[in-house]
Amino acid sequence: MTTAATPAARSSLRTGFSWLLGANVISAGCRWAMASIIAKLGSATLLGEFAIGLAITTPVFFLSSLGLRSVQATDAARRFGRHEYFWLRACTTVVALLLVVGIAAGTGYRGRAFWVITLVGLSKAFEAIGDVTFGFLIQGGRINRVAFSTALKGGFGALALGAALYLTGSLVWGSGAMALAMALVVVLVDLPGLRGDGPSTAASGQAVSARRLLDLALHALPAGIAGGLVALEMNVPRYFLDATWGAAEVGLFSAAIAFVSAGHMIISAVMEAASPRLAELALHGAWSRFARLLGRLSLVAAAVGVAGILGALVAGPWALRQFFSAEFEPFAPQLLTVMVAGAFVYLASVINYALLAMRRMRTSVLFVGLACLVVAAASWALVPAGGGGAAGIALALGYGTHVVLGAGFICATSLRAARTEAGR
């Protein structure tokens, strides 16, 4: 059974991509601005401390999110209601924030480092509550609301952090101001979106029950584990850098990763706009169209990766000096290595979204877990002697493994399903 893409569907996909691309470009620019502001007003060490806060909190909140935003956006069968997604996210967010505080205290961080980690975690908690509304909005075609909130969080968060850091010289106050900015956007923009009209679901008229929430949690758990492992995969090198080289080297490496993150936001915009269509094609067994769309999305990811590599070759030292400070310019050779890893990061992101659309969450967990082990092993072997450049090599090895495994599985599965359908 196949399903054809109507002109209206194609137009909707292009419009959704345009909204999310614009918002994600703004958000990526703002995240970049945060790193740049900390580097210019502080130092590589201060940027490293902020990056360590992100490295600790991000995997925890990715795991606790259970991938609910993407799970809901691709829930073509409408198994669960939006209120169930919201209450499950609220519960897991509280647990995640408590876990972050426990990790910060239990791993020996004290004083400024402890409070930066805690306040970055609080900011992530507010983002998590707002994020669960996005799946409902994407599912209902209201991508403009998602785009507006995404851009507003990025801009308001960067402005608040920068203003507080400039006025007080304290990263703790800057992190606290960022958390407050996120809270205001969630309360004033995101939560009102839950009251809008949306697609009906069989579950939307049911009262929230522990059994339904448990069913949803178990259904989404593989996506959450995959998301947590993906975030861990990106951050593992930072743990080794912090332990063996210190916060300053983490700051230098994080400046390079900021360029990768900018490209990743573009890929995320493309994939979030395309994921409902991929899920629909997979649901109806339209594997040839699924493969063609996935191929085009992979070409976009590859093009962004090549652009990043060429940019590092041509203007690496200039970019580090202009966007951060002269302290970062000597890191230009390592930037090239990190951007090569970034190309694999973008392709791995396409693989993750495709597996989610195919409802192959456990397979995704397996591949990400194996890739994470490769990054950890390579970081353990290379980072103590090689620093940030070796951390880039570790990322390239891990994400390269991820891409090879994922692409091979998707191709084999699609071909097998297409042959089975043709034989009927």
N, C-alpha and C positions, 0 to 999 in steps of 0.2 A: 504494500500500500504506500502510495506517495502523496505528497502534498505540494502544490505549486505555490510559489511566492507571488502574490498579487502585487500590482503596482502600488496599492495602498500600503502593503506590508513592507515593500522595499523602501517606500518614502518614509514610513515610520522608523525603520532601522536607520536610515540616513539622518533623519531629524534627531533621533535619540543619540546617535553618535556625536552629532554636532554639539548638542547641549552638554553631554558629558565630557567631550573632548575639551570644550572651552572651559568648563568648570575645573576639570582635572589639571589643565595647563595652569590655570590661576592657582589652584591648590599646590601644585608642584612648585611653582614659583615662590609661593609663600613659605613652603617648607624649606626651600633653598634659602629664602631670605632669613629664616630663623637661624640656620647654620651660619650664614654670612654675618648676621648681626652679632652673634655670639663671638665669632672669630674676630671681627673688627673691633668690637667693644671690649673683648676679653683677650683670649689667647687660644692656642691649640689645646692646652690643658683644660680650659673651661669648656670648650666644645666637646672634648673627650668625656668629661663628666656628664654632660647632657646626653651624649650618645650612649654612654653606659646605662643611663636611666631608661632610654628608649630600648636598648638591647635587653634589659631585664623585663620591662613591662610588656613589650610588643608580643613576644611568644605567648605569654600568659593570657593576654586579652584575645589574641587570635584563637587560641584553644577554647577559651570560654565562650567566644562568639558562636561556636559550632557552625560557622559558615551560614548562619541563618539568613543573611541578606541574599546570598546567591541561591540558597536552597529554596527560599520563598519565591524569588524571581523566576526560578525554573520549575516551580510546582505547578506544572500544566494540569494535573488532575485535581488541584485544589483540595488536598487532603486535610489541611489544617487552616484554621482561621487566623486572621492577623492578630487578634488579641492573645492567642496562644503563643505566637512568635514573640510578642512583646513581653509577656510575663515570664516566659522562659529566659529571655535575654536579661530581664531585670534580676532574676535570681542568680544567674551565672555571673553577672557583672559584680554583684556584691561579693560573691565568693572570690572572684579574681582580684578585686582590690585588696581584700584581706590577705590573700596569698602573696601579692606584691609586697605589702608591708612586712609580712613574715620573712620573705626572701631577703629583703633589704637588711632587716635586723639580724637575721640568722647567718648571713654571709660576711658580717663584720663591717658593713658600711656605717659610718657614724657622722654626726655633724651635718655639714652642707651636703655631702653625698647622699646621706639617708633621706634628707628632706627633698632633694631634687628628685630622687627615685619615687618617693611617695607622691609628690605633687604631679609628676609626669603620669603616674598611675591614675591619679584622680582625673586628670585631663582625659586619659584613655577611657575611663569609666563613663564620663559624660558622652564622649564620642560613641561608645558602644550602645548607649541607650538611644541616641539619635539615629545610629546606623540601622537599627532594626526596622525603622519606619521606611527606609529606602527600598527594601525588598517589596513591600506593599505598593509603593509608589511606582516602581519600575514595572511590576506586574500589571498595574492599572494604566500604564502608558503615560504617567505623569512625571516624566523624566526631568522636565524643567524645574520642578520643585527640588529634586535630588541635586541638580546642578547648582541651583541657587544656594542651597544649604552647604554644599561642598565648598563652593567658592567663598562663602561668608565665613565658614569655620577657618579656612586657611588664612584669609585676610585679617580677620579679627584676632585670631590667635597670634599671628606674627606681629601685629601692631601692639597687642597687649604685652607680649614678651619683650619686644624691643623697647617700648616706652618704660617699662618697669626696670629693665636692665640699665637703661641710660640714666634714669633718675636715681636709682639706688646703688648701681654697681654690683648688685647681688643676683646671682643666678637663682637663688631660692625664691626671691620675690618675683623674678621673671617667670619662673615655672608656675608659681601660684596665680599670677595674672593670666597666664595662658589657660589654666584650668578654669578660671572664672569666665573667661571669654567663651570657652566651649559650653559651659553650663548655660549661659545666656542664650546662645544660639539654639541649643536643644529645647529649652523651655519656650522660647518665643517663636521658633520657626519649625522645628522638627515635630514636636508632640502635637501641635495643632493639626498636622497632616494626617494623623490617625483618625480624625473626625470626618475626613472627607469621604465622599462616596467612592467606592471601589468595587472590584469584581466580587460577585457573590461567591460564597464557598459553603460547602455542606456543613462545615464546622462552625461557621460564624455565628450561628444562632445558639450554640451550646455554651453552657456555663464552663468556666475554666475549672478543670479537675486535675488532680495530681497525676492520675493515670494518663490523661491526654498529654500532659506536659512531659511525662516520662517517655511516652511513645514518640513524641516529637524529638526529644533529646536523643533517644537511641537511634532514631532515623537519621538525625543530623550529625551524630557523634563522629562518624568517619570524616566528614567534611571539616569538623572542628579540629580533629587530630591532624588532618592534612594541613590545615591553615596554621596550626601551632608549629608543626614541623617545618613548614615553609619559612615562617618567621625565624625559627631557630636556626635553620640552614643559613639564612642571611647573616645572623648575628653571632654564630659560633666563633668566627675569626676574631671578633671583638673581645670575647672573653679571654682568648689566648693572648691577644695583644695587651689587654689590661693587666693580665697576670705576669707577663714577661717583659713588657716594654713600658707600661704605664699609660696614664690618661692622655699624655701629649701625643703619643703614637696613635692611640685610638682616635683622637681628634683629627690628625692628618688623614687617616684612612677614611674617616667619616665624611670628610670634605669630598673625597673622591666618590664615595658611595652616593653623595647627594646628586651627582650628575647622573648616576644610574637610576636613582629614584625618580628623577625628572622624566626620563624616558619611560619608566615603568608606569607612571600615571597615565601616559598616553595609551599604553597597551591596555591598562585597566579600563579606560574609557571605551576603547574599541570592543573589548570582550564583554563588558557589562551590557553594552547596547546590543551586542550580537547574541548573548547567551540565551534569551528567551527563544530566538529563532532556532538556534542550535538544538535546544531542548525539544522544540516542536518537531523538527525534522527527525531527531532520534526517536521520539515517541511514535511517530508514524512510519518509521522504518525507511525514510527517504535517504538512504545512505549515500547515494551518488551526489545528491545536492548537499548533504552534510559534508562530504569530503571536499567538494568544490569550495564551499564557504570556508571551511577550516583551512584549506590551502591558501586562500586569499588572506585570511587573518594571519597565517604564519609568515607570508611574504611581508605584510606590514611590520610584524615584529622583527623580522630579519633586517628590513630597511632601517628601522629605528636603531637597531644594534650597530649596523655598519656606519650610520651617521655619527654615532657616539665615538666609535673607534677613530674615524677620520678626524673628528673634532679634537680628540686627544692628541693625535699626531700633529695636527696643524697648529693648534692654539692651546695646548695643555698648560704650559707655564703661564701664559697670559691670563687664561681663565682662572687659574688658581690664585694668581696675584690680584686680579680685579674683583673676583667674587668673594674672596676670603681675605688674605693679606700676604705680604711678602714672606711671612713665616712659612707659608704653605707651598711656595713656588718650587723648592727643591724636591717636592714629592711628585713632580710631573712624570718621571719615568714609571713610577708605580701606578699613576693614573691610567696610563695606557693598558696595563695589565688588568686593572679593575674594569675598564670599559669593555675589554674582551669578555670578561666574565659577565658583564651586563647583557651582552648579546644573547648568551645562554639563559640568563635570567628571564629575558623577554619571551623567548621561545618556550621556556618551561611554564610561564604563566598561561600561554595559549593552551598548552597541554592540560594544565589543571582545570581550566574552564571547560575544555572539551570533555574531559572525563566526568566532570560534574553534570554536564548536559546529558551524557550517556547514562547517568546514575551509576557510575562505576566508582563509588566513593572509596570502597575498601582497596581497590586497585590503586587509586590515587595515593592513599595512605602508605601502601607498600612501597611505591616508587619514591615518594618523598622521603620516607624513612631511610631507604637505602642511600639516597643521595645525601641525606643529612649525615649519615655515617661516614660517607666518603669525605665530606667537608671536614668533619671532626677529625678523622684520621690524618687528612692532609694538613690541617691546621696544627695538630699535635706534632707532626713531623717537620713542618717547614717554618711555621711562624716564629718559634723561639730564636732561630738564627736569621731569618729573612725579613721579619717585620711586616710592614704593610704590603709590600710587593708580594710576599709569600702568601699573605692573606687573600690577595686577589687571585693567585694561582689556585688556592684551595677552593675558592668559590667557583672558578671556571671548571675544575674537575668535578665538583659535586653537581652543579647544574648541567654540565655536559652529560653526565650519567643519567640525570633526570630526563633530559630531552631524548636521548637514545632509547631508553626504556619505554617512555610514554608514547613516542611516535611509532615505535615498532608495534606496541600493543594496539593502538588505535587503528593503524593500517590493517593489521591482521583481523581485528574484530569487524571492521567495516567491510572488508572483502568477504569474510566468511558469511556475514549477514546478507550481503548483496547477492552472493551466489545461492544462498538458501532461498531467498525471495524469488530469484529468477527461475529456480528449479520447480517452483510450485505451479 
